[in-house]
């Protein structure tokens, strides 16, 4: 029963993330909810990392900073910045292609 509840919770979290990220980027996100402390969303060449506890605030923080993040382009290439970590309070960590 507990495992089913976790699975159902993961599906709900995944659906919420898909809606939130998909509306902004115009892409169809691929979401991994295997670890609720490190939710991974890939969309159009960019990977986002969230923690389940405050997904909405984390996404809002990204949206607020997005105009300053010139290297983030949802072009399917991920040619510049391709990883955005939103798991830490008051931070948006952007990593380029290594």
N, C-alpha and C positions, 0 to 999 in steps of 0.2 A: 504493500500500500504506500509506504513512504517513497519508494522508488518511483511509483506511478505519479505521485504528487510532484516529485522533483521534475519528472519528465514533462508533466503538464505545465508546471511553472516555467520550465525552459521554453516550451512552445509559446506561451503567452509573452515572455520576454522577447523571444525571437520575432514574433509578429509585431510587437510594439517598435522594436528597433527597425524592422524592415519598413514600416510605415514612416517613421521619423526620418530615416536616412534617405529612403527612396523619394520622398516628397521634395527634399532639398536638392538632391543630386540629379534627379531625373533618370537614374539608373536602377537596375534591379540588383539589390544587394545580396551577397552570399554571406550567411550568418552562421557562426559556430557558437552555440550556447553550452558547450560541454563543461565549461568552467565559469560559473556565474561571477567570479571575481576577475575574470579576464575574458570578457565577451569580445569576439573578433568579428568585425564586419568588413567585407571586401566589396568595393563598388568602383567600377570604372578605373581600375589601376591603383586605387588608394585603399590602404588598410587602416581601419580605426580600431582602437582598443577602448572598451568601456568596462566599468564595474556595474553590476546590476543595481546596487544600492542607490545610485543617483544618476541614472542614465539621462534623464531629462535635463538636469542641470549641466551635465557634462556636454551634451549636444548644444545647449544654449550657449555655453562658454565658447565652443568652437565657432558657432555662427557669429557671435559677437566679434571674435578675433579674425574671422575669415577675410575681411577686406585687407588686413595687414599681412596675410599669409599668401604672398604673391606666387610662391612656389607650388601651391596646391591647385592642381588642375584636374578636373574630372574628365579627362580626355581619353581614358581607356589605356593610355600609355604608362601612366605613373612615372613619367620621365624625370620628374624633379622630385619633389617631396612625395614619398609614397607610403609613409607610416605616420599616423597621428595617434598619440597615446593620450587619452582623456581621463585615465583612472585616478590621477592625483589631484587633490583639492587645489583650486586656484591656479592650475597649470594646464597648458596645452603644449605637449612635447611633440615636435615635428622632426622626423628623421628622413634624410634623403636616401636615395638608392645607393647602397654600399658598394 
